[in-house]
């Protein structure tokens, strides 16, 4: 009989998790092709450190407290290049697994000694199911899941909750291996994000609420938890040895020195109330909230502080009647405390910061609703309705994250008095070639914040693209007047000089950009072009090599270098680079072009390898079929050449080049 009950519970749990997975896929179905947006570009797309998953030392050096997420970015690059699909699938998979962990967390909390005694009649699987769905489907989670770089937050939450689960298993079963796994998971959380600093306090929260027992038990619990406090202490140690914003130890707790600790704390009292409102009514989501800094505690701030204090006091008083509710509320405030307390962060409000706190809300809400709706049927209908609405809002919000234009158009409509959304929307329009719209938004940004040098640079780029180089030069000079160390402004100034055929002015500007921008590839590429035109092959090769080290070859440096080596008569250097290029180049057109360079210089086997690699990446690539067929034809294997061209004709039936080549080959073979 015991086995039958256990089997039924396992089947129910498996069915619940399967249903959660299906709902998750449906809710996030439109999120998998959203472009790299906002910080994701600099952190992933243009970050050479994450181009190679073997570069463990380099990633560790720069991202100690975020090592694991950045290492997974490198793995994404290894398997899919810059294709967004793989990045989104990984993020969603971690989100889904974390939702499963919320399910497991609730199940274990309900198995703790006090919950077994005080809440015998609770349907464990049902409460866990609702909690997992709330966590999975809530629209506020989208900024952590769909905003690719916020994998940092999602992975930290996964290991954070996993640590609590392993610790609960250790406490409930007494099996020591679970303690070891909990500590291992805690170390992983520490290497994901700084919010993991609160993890030992979350374990202590579990001890106090679900075991309790007075001062003696509290001391015993802290003795068990000291290794976790040591693990959490690694975070400030890593930061001390990595960087300090203001040159002092205190800098590790100040992401921004533009806001004082007191101002940030007062502002966060209001922000927390806004978070709570959005948790219950998730309307007005925005990637760039415009939130006023509070310098003096006015009536609004005092009321916010009173409300937050009242919630915590109420939760504390409710502990004996409903421990899950108390746990969920304290979890929410504990897990957001690093980012919403006295550690100034430039962006005072960001929705992805609610990802881990949302686990507390997901635990508390079903309990809270059960107190309102005593009838089981009404309770279920209420939860289905709420989760259904949130799922629809999540789907809609993911639509906003499709590209920079949709994202920043939404932000501009919601933060009309903040310059950054206009700046970013203007830049998005600029990249899309929509110059009038770009100019309109950039000028609006300039009116709101005339001190942003990047706005002047982007306005200059528009003018340069429109052929007005004198006006563009003026804009770039204005940018440099604000920020004399702007490598981007110098690079664009060089392009403006090139447009006017002032090669020497361009050279000096690009050299200055190289000096000021050690991690910028573009000025090095521009210098390489100047050197190449002057037949200064050594100078061009040096610049291409530096650019390739920075970008990981993303700008086609391997192709340019191989062509240059042959032009300079350095054939062996070209061959030496071939193997690296074959492994690192991810774009079919570059692979085909490199293959053609080797074919023209008589290295047919190397050319064949590049054409074959291009067709592996895309079996329908037209140019690869054309060039591969030509290579077989030059080798005298006309049958193979015709076969490749006919295969290519299937993918491009209207391309007459295939028909002409096939006809020529048949004539050479003497075919009718």
N, C-alpha and C positions, 0 to 999 in steps of 0.2 A: 504494500500500500504506500509505504514511504517512497519507494522508487517511482510509483505512478505519479504521485504529487510532484516530485522533483522533475520528472520527465515533462509533465504538463507545464510547469513553470519555465523550463528551458525552451519548450516549443513556443510558449507565449512570448518569451523574451526575444527569441530569434525572429518571430513574426513581427514584433514591434520594431526591431532594428531594421528589418527589411523594409517595412513601411516607411520608417524615418528616412532611409536611403532614397527610396522612390520619390518621396515628397521633396527631399533636398535637391535631387536632380531636376525635378520639374520647376522648382522655384528659381534655381540658378541656371536654367537651360540657356538663357540669353546672355550669359556673362563670359562665355569662354573665348570670345574673339575681341573683347575690349582692348584697345590699344594701350601701350605704355603711357601713363599719364603722370604729370606733376613730378614728384621726386623719383618715381620709378625710372625715369630716363637717366638721370645722373647716377643713381645708385646701381642700376643694372645695365641698361642699354649702352651707356657710354663709360662704364667702369671696367677698365682692362683687368683689374684684380680678379673679377669673377668670370673671366673668359676661359679659365682653365681650372678644372676641379682638382688637378694635381698641385695647384699653387696653394697648398694648405698653409705654408709658412706666411705667405704674403697676405692671405685673408685673415689669418690669426693676428698678424701684426697690426692691421688696421681696424679689425672688428672683433676684439676679444669678447665683449659682452653681447655680440650679435653674430658670433662666428657661425653657428649652425645654419641659420637662415641664409646667410651670404654664401656659405658653401653649397647649399642646395640650389642657389641661383646659378652657380658654376656648373652643377650637374645638369640643370635645365639647358644651359648653353651647349654643353657637350652633346646632348641628345637631340636638341631641336633648334640650335642656333638662337636667333632672335624671334622665332615664331612664338606668338603670344599664347597659343592654345596650350602648350605644355605647361607654361607658368600658371595659367588659370586652373588647369586640371589639378595641378599639385596643390594650389591654395585651397580649392574646393574640397579636395580629398582630406586635407588636414582639418578643415572646418567640419566635415562630416564625421571624421574620427573623434574630434573633440566633442561633438554633439553626442556621440555614443558614450563618451566618457562621462558626460553630464548624466546620462541615463544610469551608468554604473555608480556614479557618486551618490545619487539619490538612493539607489538600492542599498548601498552599504551604510549610508547614514541611518536608514530605517532599520538596519540590523544591529545598531549600537545598543548597548545594554539599556539605557534609559528610554530609547525609542521603542524597544521591544516591550517594555513594561507599560509605558504610558500610551502607546498607540498601537495596540494589538490588532485592531480591526482595519487598519489602513491597508488599502490595496497597493502594495509596493510597486508592482509593475505598471499600474495605471498612472500613479504619481510620477514615476520615473519617465514614462512615455511622454506625458504632457510637458514635463520640464525640458526634455531633450528637444521636443518640437518647438517650444518657445525659443530656446537658444538657437536652433537651426534657422528658423524662419523669420526672426525679428529683423525688420529692415535696417535697424542701426548697425547690424553686423556687416552690411554690405561694404562699408568703407574699409574694414579690415580684410575682408575676403577678396573683393574685386579689385581693390587698389593694390596692385601686385606687390609693391615693396612692403606693404603691411603684413606680408607673410611673417615678418619679424614678430608682430603681435600675436598672430594666430598660433605660431609654433610655440611661443612662450606660454600661451594659455594651455596648449595641449600638454606640455610637460609639467606645468604647474598643477593642473587637475590630476594628471596621472600620478604625480607624487603624493597628493592627498589620498588618492584611491589606494595606492600601495601601502601607505601608512595606516589607513583604516583597516586594510586586510591584515596587516601585522597586529594591530590592536585587537581585532575581533578574533583572529585565529591563534595568535601567539607564535606564528611561524616566522622565524628570524630572516629567512631569505627575502620576505616581503620588505623588511626594514632596509636591507641592502639595495633592493630595487628602487625603493623610495629615495634613498640617498643618491643613487645613480641618476634617477630622473630629475632630482633637484639640481644636480650639477649641469644636466642638459638644459634645464630652464634658465639657469644662470648664464649660459652661453647663447641665449636667445634674445633676452631684453632685460633692461634694468628693473622693470616692474616685478621681477622675480625676487627682489629684495624682501618683499613682504611674505614670502612663502613660509618660513618657520612660524610666523605669527598666525598664518592660516591654520597650520597644524595645531598650534596652541589653542586657537579658537575651537577646533574640533574637540580637543581634550576638555576644555572648560565647559562647553555646552553639552556634549554627549557623554562625558564621563564625570566631570566635576569632582566633588569630594573634599573640598576644603584646601587649606594651605599645604598640608603634607602631600596630597596628590598633585598639587600645583608644582611643588618643588620636584617631585618625582618625574612629572611630565617634562619640565625644563631640562632635567638631566638627560632624558631620552633625546631631547631635541637639540642638544648643543652641536652635534655635527651639522645639522641643517642651518643653524645660525652661522657656523663657520663657512658653510657653502655660500650663504647669502653675503657674507663679508668679503667674498672674492670680488663682488661687483664693484664696491668702491676702490678696492686694491687695483683691479684691472684699469679703472678709470684714472687713478692716480698715476699709474705707470704709462698710460696712453696719452692723455692730454689734460689740459686745464684751461678753461676758457679765459680766465682772467690772470693766468700766470701764478695763481696761488692754489693751495689745496681746496679752498672753498669753491674754486671754479668748477669742480666736478659736480657740484650741486647747483650750478647756474648755467642752464643752456643758453639763457639770454641775460646780458647785464643791462638791458634797456628797461627792465622792470625790477623794482626792489622786491625783497621777499614779502614785506608787509603788503605792498600793493597786489602782489600775486595772490596772497592768501585771501585778502578781501574780495578780489575779483572771483576767486574760485568758489566762494560762498554762493555767489550768484550763479556761476556756471553750473555748480552741482544741482541747484534747483532747476535750471534749464534742462540738464541731463535727465533729472527725474521726470520732468514733464514729458520729454521726448521718449522716455522709456515706456510710459503709459500711452502717450499719444504721439507716435513718431511721424509728425508732419513738420515740414520746413527743413528737411535735411539739406546739408550744404557742405561742400568740400572746403569752404573757406569762410567760416562764420565771422561776422564783423561784431566783435564784442568789446564794449567799452572797459578800459582799465579803471578800476576803482582806487582812488588815492585816499579817500576819507570815508569812514563807515556811516553813510547816510541811512535814512529810514528803510530804504529798500534792502540794503545789505544787512542791517540789523534784523529785519524780519526774516531774511533768508537764513541767517545764522540761527535764529530762534526755531525756525521750521526744522532745520537739519538736526538741531539738538533735541527737539521734541520727538522726532522719528527715532533717534537712537535710544532715548529714555523709554519710549513706548516699547521698542523692540526688547530692551533689557527687562522690562517688567513682564513682558509676554513670554519669557523664556520657559517658565514652568508649564504654561498652558500649551505653548506651541514652539518647540525647539527648532523645527525646520524653518519657521518664519523668522525667528531671531537670527538663526545662522545665515539665512539668505541676505538679510538686511546688513548684518555686520560684515559679511563677505563682500558685499557691494562697496561699502565705504572703505574697507581695508584694501581691496585690490586696486582702487582708484587713487589711493592716498599718495603714491609716489608722484603722480602727475597732477594731482589737484590738492596741493598743500602749500609748502613754502619753497618749492624748487622751481624758480622761474623758468618757463618755457615760452619761446617766442610766440607760438600760437596758443593762446590761452584756452581755446576750446577746439577739440577735434573728436569726431565721432568714433574713430577707431579705438580710442582710449576706453570705450565702454565694453569692448569685446569680452575681456575676462570678467569684469564686474557683472556682465549680463548673466553669467552662470548663477550668481546669487539671486538675481531677479527671477531667473527661470525656476529656481528651487522654491522661492517664496510665493510667487504668484498663484500656482495651483492651490497652495495651502490657504492663502488669503481668500481666494474665490470660493473655496469649500466652506468657509465660515459665512460667506454671504448667501450662497446657494446651497441650502441643506439638501435639497432634492438632487439625487444623483443624475437624473435625466437633464434637469436644467443646468447642472454643473457641466455636464459633457457638452451640451449645446452651446453654452457660453464659451467654453474653451475652443470648440471647433470654429465658432464664429470669429473669435478674436484671432486665432492662429491663421484662419483663412484670409482675413483682411490683411494681416501682416505679411502673409505670403505674397499676396497681390502687390502690396506696396514694395516688397523686396524685388519682385520681378520688374516693376516699373523703375525703381531706383537703379537697378543694374543697367537699364536702357540708357540712363544718363551717363554711365561710365563707358560708353562705347568708344568715344574718341575725345580728343581735347576740345573740339568745338562744342559738342553737346554738353560736356562737363562744365566748361567755363561760361557758356551761355546761361546755364542754370545758376551758376554762382553769381554772375553779374546781376541776374534778376532778383537774387536774394540778398546780395551785399552791394547795393548800388552806390554806397559811399566809401567803398574800400578800393584802393588802387590796384592791388594785386590781381583780382579777377579780370579787370580790364586789360592789364598787362599781359596776362597769360592767354586771354581770348585773342588779343591783338596778335600775339606771336603765333597762335594756332591759325588764324586767318592768313598771316604772312606766309607760313609754310604751305598753306593750301593755294597760294597765289591770289587770294582775294584781298587785293591791296587797299581798296577803298574802305572796306569794313575793318581791316587791320588798322589803318590810319585813324579812323574814327575812334576806335577803342583805345589805342595808344595815346591819343591826344586827351581823351577823357582821363586816362591814368595819370598823365602828366599834370592835368589840372588839379587832381587830388593829391599828387605827391611829386612836386617838381624836382625832388632830389634823387630820383632813381636813374642812375646812368644807363641801365639796360634799356629803359624806355627810349632814350635818345638814340641808342645803337639800333634798335629795331626800326625806329622811324627813318634812320639813315639808310638801313638796308632796303626799305621800301623805295626810297628816292633813288638809290643806286640801281635797283631793278627796273625802275622807270626811266633810267638814262640820265637823271639829273645829278651828275657827280659833284658839281660845286655845292649844291644844297646838302648832299649826303656828307661831304667833307665837313660842312658846318656842324651838322648833327653829331658827327663822331668827335669833333673838337669839343662840343658842349659836354659830351659824355666824359671825355678825359679831364675837363675842367672840374667836374664833380668827383671823378675817381681817376687820378693820374696813374693808378696801377692796374687799370682795366686791360687785361690781355685781349679780351674779345673786341674792345673798341679799337685797339691798335691793329688787330688782324683785319677788321673791316676797313679801317683807314687805309691799310695797304691795298685792299681790293679796289678802293676808290682811286688811289694813285695809279694802279694798273689800268683801270678804265681810261684814265687820261694819258696812258702811255708813259707815266713817270716811273720808270722801272727802279731807279735809285731810291726814290721816296718810298716805293712799295717795299723794297728790300729792307730799308731801315725800320719801317713799321713792323714788318714780319719778324725781324730780328728782335725788336723790343717785345713783341708778343710772345716769342719763344722764351725770352728772358723772364718775363712776368708770369707766364703760364706753363709751368713744367709738366702739367697734365693735359695740355691742349694739343691735339694732333693737327688741326687745320692750318695754323701758321707754318708748321713744318712742311705740310704738303704744298702750300703755296710757295715757300722758299725752294722746295725741290723743283717745282715747275720753272721758276726763274733760273736756277742753276742748270737745269736740263736744256733750256733754250740757249744758254750761253756755252753749252758743251762742257760745263764743269761737272763731269760725271761723278767725281769723288764727293763733291759737295751735295749733289742730288742724292746719291746713294746714302750718305750720312743722314740727311733729313728724312728720307723714306724709311730708313731703319728706325730712327727715333720715333717717327709717327706710328710705325707698326708695333713697337714696344708699348706705346700708350694705348692704342686702339685695339690691339690684338688682331690687326689685319682687317678690321671692319670697313676700312675705306679703300680697299683694293690695292694696298701697298705691295702685296706680294706680286701681283701682276705687273705693276709699274717697275718694281725692282728687277724682276726677271727680264723684262723688255730692255731695261737700262743696262743690265749686265751683258746682254748680247750686243747692244749697241756699243758698249765699251770694250768688247772683245773678251769679257771675263766669263767664258762659257762654263767653266767649272763652278764658279760662284752661282750661276743660274741653276745648275744641276744640284748643287748643295741645298738650295732653297726649295727645290721641287718637292722633296718629301714632306717638309714642314707645311708647304702650301697645300699639298694634297690632303693633309689631315685637318688643317685649320680653316681653309676657305669653305664657306657654307653657301655661297651664291652660285647658281648654275652658270650665269652669264660670265662671271669671272673665271670659273673653271674652264669653260669653253674657250675663252680668250687666251688663257694661259696655255691650254693645249695647242691652240693655233700658233702661238709664238714658238713653242717647241717643234711643232710640225714644220714650220717655215725654216727652222734652223737645223733640220735633219734628224731630230731626236724623236723618231716615230713611236717608239715604245713608251716614252714618257708622255707624249701627246695622247696616245691611246688610253693611258691610265687616267688622264684628266677628263677626257671625253666620257669614259666609262663611269667615273665618279659623278659627273654632272647628270648622267642618265640614271644613276642610282638615286640621286636626290629627287629627280623628277623625270620619270620614264617618258613623259610626253613633251620634253623640251625639244622644240623644233630646231634651234641652232645646233644643239648637240648632235641630232640626227644628221643634219646637213654636213657638219664638219667631220664627223666620224665616217660617214660614207665617202667623203673626199679622201680621207686618209687611207681607207681600204683601196680606193681607186688608184691612188698614187703608188700603193704597194703592189698593184697589179691584180688584186683580188676583186674583180668586177662583180662577181656573183654576190659576194658579201656586201659590197657597196650598194648594189641595187636592192638587196634585201633590207638594208638599213633605211634607204630612202623611201622604199614602199611602206615600211613601218611608220616613218615620219609623216608620210602622206595621209595616213589614217587620222593623225591628230591635227593636220592642217591641210584638208582636202583642197582648199583654194590656193595653196601656195605653188605657183608655177615653177619655182626653182627646182622642186623635186621632179616634176615631169620632164623638165629640160635635162637635168642630170641623168635621169633614167634613160632618156632617149639617146643621149650622148654615149652612155655606157653600152647600150644595146648596139649602136652603130659600130663602136669599137670592137665588140664581140662578133660583128657580122650578122647580128640578128635582124630579121625582117622588121 
